[in-house]
Amino acid sequence: MKSKMVNWFKEHKKLRVAIPAVTMMLILAAMMVPVYAQVLVYPDVTGTYDVSSMAAPKYMDNARHPRVQFDTLVITTQNGKAITDATLEHMGTDVALIGLVGPGSRPTIALGGTDSDGSVISILARVVIDRDDDVTGIRGRMQAYITSDGSRWDDSADGTSEFSTAAYHSEPLSTLLTGGTLDNPEALIFWNPVNRLSLRNLATLRAGQLGFWYNHQVGETAGPEMLLRFEPAASTARVPYYSGGTQGGVDITVMPFQGITGSGTWLECDLSSATTTTSIYYGNDPTDFTAFGGTPIASLDLVEAAIDLEAAMVAGGDDCGDWVLTMVAIELWEGGARTCYIDDVTIGGQLYTGEPNTYYTRFKATIQ
């Protein structure tokens, strides 16, 4: 029987060549099918990403700008390759983004957009995918043009916070706060500014660490205030005015100019521990988030001790000294139609002129 099979193969030389060839083609086809199917799959990149990098912008005249901390990237809606709804919380503004994501196991993502102030951000990065085909992060480059530092915020029907070139201290752009008739603030807000100030530093605060320049309307009272938010850790909520939360914290409002009469000229507010000016604070302890505050304090060097003596803080054995500065707001609070220009804000010894700035930097983001 064996000899017959050998003879059969010898007599059919074409089959001896064709059978291995057909077998190899079947193997290759089997290998190519899943690869081809995978190429057509776009990864699901929706989710909330913590952006952990920093950037070192420059003003448009090439002067050095303070470093900035990125915030959160949220990708809400994706349809195949198209990303139609995404937001980068960045330096106090929400920049709306749209873009595309590529297919496969090492795809590229491209996003771009602008905010209501005209700031522009573009992202070109690689999507990081683990062995289980789950998206774990994004790494790449970010380029930005920022119209002006900070976030302009108002909460009244007829008050405003906006850019202005009508008056300025050092360079052509400032923020104009226009007070309304309601008892709600108009403000220039800096979220999570890079700094090393903790609440206990208020007791030894040196000149040149916290301050701003202002130009208040001639003959009008109730001048600008400076609100300082301290929290046990970096802020994630970005709530404009303190509403408790689940980590505790305090808003300290320093009020050096409540009784002034505006002169229509540029004046400096430079806070220090020696400054004798009224401050008032409202907050919540970090143990069970009980509200406290409301008592005026005569000077900044007394604030830490006053907070630690609050019944809510004592009950939880809490200490506010290590709480970090997470938000600064220069504001008009009391009702009354009036104007006040704000310029050249100093936070942690770093000067923000409010002028346009730009950067091009690497970044990485991890999905929550």
C-alpha positions, 0 to 999 in steps of 0.5 A, a space after each residue: 500500500 505504501 509503495 502505491 501511494 509513493 508511486 501515485 505522488 510521483 506520477 502527479 508532480 503538479 499535486 506535489 507542488 500545489 498542495 503545499 502552496 494551497 495550504 500556505 495560502 490558507 494559513 496566510 488568509 487565516 492570519 490576515 482576517 483578524 488583522 484586517 478586522 482590527 484595523 477598522 476598529 476605532 478605540 473608545 477614547 471617551 472619558 475624563 483624563 487627568 493632565 499632569 504636565 506643566 507648560 512654560 509659556 512666553 508672552 508674545 513679546 518673548 518675555 517669560 511667563 509663569 509656568 502653568 499647570 494643566 487641568 482636566 481633559 474630558 472627551 464626551 462624545 465619539 462617533 467612530 473616528 469623529 470626536 464631536 464633544 470634548 473640553 479641556 479645563 485649562 487655566 481657568 477656562 473651558 476650551 471646547 474641542 473637536 477632532 479625530 482618532 485613528 484606528 488600530 493598536 497605536 492610534 493618533 488623536 488630534 483635537 483642536 478648539 477655542 473658548 469664548 475669549 478666543 484662546 486656541 489650543 491644538 493637540 496631536 498625540 498618541 493614544 495609550 492602549 493596554 494589553 486588554 485593548 483598554 485606553 489608559 491615557 494620551 501622550 503627545 504635544 499641545 500647542 496653545 495661544 492664550 488671549 489673556 491670563 485668568 478667567 473673567 467671571 460675573 454673576 449679576 444681571 448688569 455687571 461684567 468682567 471683560 478685556 479692555 484696552 481703555 486703561 492699563 498699568 504696564 501693557 495694553 491689555 487689562 481686565 475691566 470689572 463693571 459693578 452691577 446693582 446686585 450684591 454679587 461679584 464680578 471677578 478675574 479668577 486664577 485657578 490652580 496657579 503654580 505657587 508654593 504658598 500654604 495658609 501658614 505663610 500668611 503669618 510671614 507673608 513678604 511684600 511682592 508675594 500677593 497683589 495687583 494694580 487697580 484703577 477705580 472709578 473717580 468718586 466711587 467707593 467699595 473698591 476691589 478685594 482679593 479672595 484667597 482659597 486654600 484647600 488640603 489638596 489641589 482643587 478639582 471642583 473649580 466652584 467660583 465661590 465656596 460651597 463646601 465640597 468633600 475635602 474642606 477648605 476656606 475662602 479668605 477675602 482680604 478687603 483693603 479698599 472697601 472705604 476708599 474713594 476712587 481716584 481714576 489713577 493706578 494704585 498698587 495693592 501689595 499684601 503682607 503679614 504686616 498689612 493692617 486690613 480687614 479679612 473675612 473667611 468662610 469654609 468647611 472643615 475636612 473631617 465632616 465638612 461643617 461650615 464655619 466663618 464670618 468673623 472679621 479678622 484685623 490682619 493676615 497674620 491672625 487668620 490661621 489661628 482663628 480658623 484652627 480655633 473654629 469649633 468645627 476644626 477643633 472637633 475633628 482635630 484639624 489644622 489648616 496650616 498646610 492647606 495650599 493656595 488653589 484659587 485667587 480672585 480679584 473682585 468687586 463684590 458689593 452692589 453699585 454701578 462703578 468700574 475698576 480696571 485690574 492689571 499686573 497680578 502677582 501670585 506667589 511672587 510670579 507676575 501675570 501681566 494679562 497679555 497674550 501668551 503662547 506655548 508648545 509643550 509635551 503633555 501626558 494624560 491618564 484616564 480616571 
